[in-house]
Amino acid sequence: MRTNKKISLSIIISMFVIIIVCVIQLLNLKESLNIAQVKINELTENSEITSVSQNTKENKLLPPAPELALQDHNGKELQLKNLSSEKKKLLVFTSEGCDYCENFYPELDAFSKQYENFEVVVVKYGTSIDDNKQMMEKKGYNFKLLSGTEQTFAEYQIQGTPVTFLLNETNHIVEIAYLESKEQIEEWVFAI
């Protein structure tokens, strides 16, 4: 009988410790989300990136996108400057474990297949070249998939995923948006 009480007490203490650890982790996550939201708000308020129509009206040059030099799913280095100078680009930043990103890939693929005058490039953080290669072989997506780095995400000031950059033919940033569907992409890019 004492053994059962000791086991029960041990189980209760273990569960209590687990609950305390979970609460601490949730509080840390909440704090991280609050910090991310503040940074997103700061970027939105202080951003020099505006729509192309506003830039055109004010005769401002669009900011150039930071240069990329990342490996695609086949291990080949892809640089932004080597992409077509005759197409606009959708540069989409995603991350491993992001459910919104996973749901967005088929939408990007459908857009990429329908609108060949756009080049769709996905930069995915938290995966290896082999992971990306397996994904592309399994899903057969039509877009370019690159392995993202912490440095690249920092240079583009990525705070949440998926986030989509619209680049013009000379790789200048036209606008940035958080999108979830092909219809949203179409409304966005064709309204500019």
NUVEX-129793 format. One line per field, with one value per residue (C-alpha): residue number from 0; residue in three letters; y, z, x. Coordinates in steps of 0.1 Angstrom, whole numbers. Example, Ala and Ser with C-alpha at 12.3 -4.5 7.8 and 13.67 -1.06 7.14 Angstrom:
NUVEX-129793
nr c(0	1)
rest c(ALA	SER)
v c(-45	-11)
w c(78	71)
u c(123	137)
//
This chain:
NUVEX-129793
nr c(0	1	2	3	4	5	6	7	8	9	10	11	12	13	14	15	16	17	18	19	20	21	22	23	24	25	26	27	28	29	30	31	32	33	34	35	36	37	38	39	40	41	42	43	44	45	46	47	48	49	50	51	52	53	54	55	56	57	58	59	60	61	62	63	64	65	66	67	68	69	70	71	72	73	74	75	76	77	78	79	80	81	82	83	84	85	86	87	88	89	90	91	92	93	94	95	96	97	98	99	100	101	102	103	104	105	106	107	108	109	110	111	112	113	114	115	116	117	118	119	120	121	122	123	124	125	126	127	128	129	130	131	132	133	134	135	136	137	138	139	140	141	142	143	144	145	146	147	148	149	150	151	152	153	154	155	156	157	158	159	160	161	162	163	164	165	166	167	168	169	170	171	172	173	174	175	176	177	178	179	180	181	182	183	184	185	186	187	188	189	190	191)
rest c(MET	ARG	THR	ASN	LYS	LYS	ILE	SER	LEU	SER	ILE	ILE	ILE	SER	MET	PHE	VAL	ILE	ILE	ILE	VAL	CYS	VAL	ILE	GLN	LEU	LEU	ASN	LEU	LYS	GLU	SER	LEU	ASN	ILE	ALA	GLN	VAL	LYS	ILE	ASN	GLU	LEU	THR	GLU	ASN	SER	GLU	ILE	THR	SER	VAL	SER	GLN	ASN	THR	LYS	GLU	ASN	LYS	LEU	LEU	PRO	PRO	ALA	PRO	GLU	LEU	ALA	LEU	GLN	ASP	HIS	ASN	GLY	LYS	GLU	LEU	GLN	LEU	LYS	ASN	LEU	SER	SER	GLU	LYS	LYS	LYS	LEU	LEU	VAL	PHE	THR	SER	GLU	GLY	CYS	ASP	TYR	CYS	GLU	ASN	PHE	TYR	PRO	GLU	LEU	ASP	ALA	PHE	SER	LYS	GLN	TYR	GLU	ASN	PHE	GLU	VAL	VAL	VAL	VAL	LYS	TYR	GLY	THR	SER	ILE	ASP	ASP	ASN	LYS	GLN	MET	MET	GLU	LYS	LYS	GLY	TYR	ASN	PHE	LYS	LEU	LEU	SER	GLY	THR	GLU	GLN	THR	PHE	ALA	GLU	TYR	GLN	ILE	GLN	GLY	THR	PRO	VAL	THR	PHE	LEU	LEU	ASN	GLU	THR	ASN	HIS	ILE	VAL	GLU	ILE	ALA	TYR	LEU	GLU	SER	LYS	GLU	GLN	ILE	GLU	GLU	TRP	VAL	PHE	ALA	ILE)
v c(0	24	16	27	59	66	59	81	109	106	108	138	156	148	160	192	198	192	217	243	238	241	273	288	278	294	326	327	320	348	372	362	368	402	412	399	419	451	446	440	472	491	478	487	522	530	512	531	503	515	505	510	534	557	555	563	593	606	598	578	549	516	500	471	438	425	401	364	336	305	268	254	220	205	221	247	283	307	345	370	389	358	356	368	405	403	389	402	380	367	361	342	335	304	282	246	237	266	253	285	280	243	254	282	260	246	281	294	264	271	308	299	275	300	331	323	360	359	340	324	318	303	308	282	284	254	228	212	208	172	180	205	180	154	180	190	154	144	175	184	222	246	272	275	263	277	268	300	311	331	359	361	363	390	410	409	416	386	384	359	335	332	367	376	403	415	425	443	432	449	432	463	458	469	458	432	412	383	362	328	320	322	346	369	369	377	406	419	418	429	458	474)
w c(0	8	-26	-44	-24	-32	-69	-68	-51	-76	-105	-90	-85	-120	-135	-114	-127	-163	-159	-145	-174	-199	-183	-184	-220	-229	-211	-231	-263	-255	-248	-281	-300	-284	-294	-330	-332	-320	-346	-373	-363	-363	-397	-410	-395	-404	-437	-468	-489	-505	-534	-569	-577	-548	-557	-593	-583	-561	-586	-560	-569	-556	-531	-545	-529	-510	-531	-526	-531	-519	-530	-547	-541	-566	-548	-574	-563	-573	-572	-575	-602	-624	-626	-657	-662	-682	-655	-622	-593	-562	-536	-508	-474	-456	-427	-417	-394	-406	-414	-433	-455	-462	-473	-494	-515	-537	-542	-553	-576	-592	-597	-611	-636	-647	-649	-666	-668	-631	-616	-582	-558	-524	-497	-470	-436	-414	-441	-459	-496	-493	-475	-502	-530	-515	-512	-548	-561	-540	-548	-583	-577	-605	-584	-574	-539	-520	-486	-466	-441	-409	-426	-456	-433	-413	-444	-455	-420	-420	-388	-397	-425	-451	-464	-501	-518	-552	-572	-605	-635	-621	-587	-568	-541	-552	-522	-494	-483	-461	-485	-482	-516	-553	-554	-529	-550	-582	-565	-550	-580	-606	-585	-584)
u c(0	29	44	12	11	47	41	9	27	56	31	14	47	58	26	28	64	53	24	48	72	44	31	66	70	36	45	78	59	35	63	80	48	43	79	73	40	58	85	59	41	74	83	48	49	85	87	98	83	50	30	43	15	24	61	54	32	60	87	106	129	118	142	163	158	188	208	202	228	211	210	179	165	190	220	226	232	206	212	184	204	205	167	148	150	118	95	81	89	71	97	80	96	83	95	95	66	45	10	0	31	22	-13	2	25	-3	-17	17	21	-13	-4	30	15	-12	9	42	50	58	87	79	107	102	128	122	139	147	151	180	186	176	144	135	144	121	93	97	98	68	46	59	57	64	82	119	125	156	171	168	194	191	211	188	157	175	184	147	135	113	92	66	58	45	54	54	75	65	96	96	117	148	144	132	107	72	52	51	20	9	-12	-29	-45	-40	-70	-54	-22	-41	-60	-28	-4	-30	-42	-8)
//
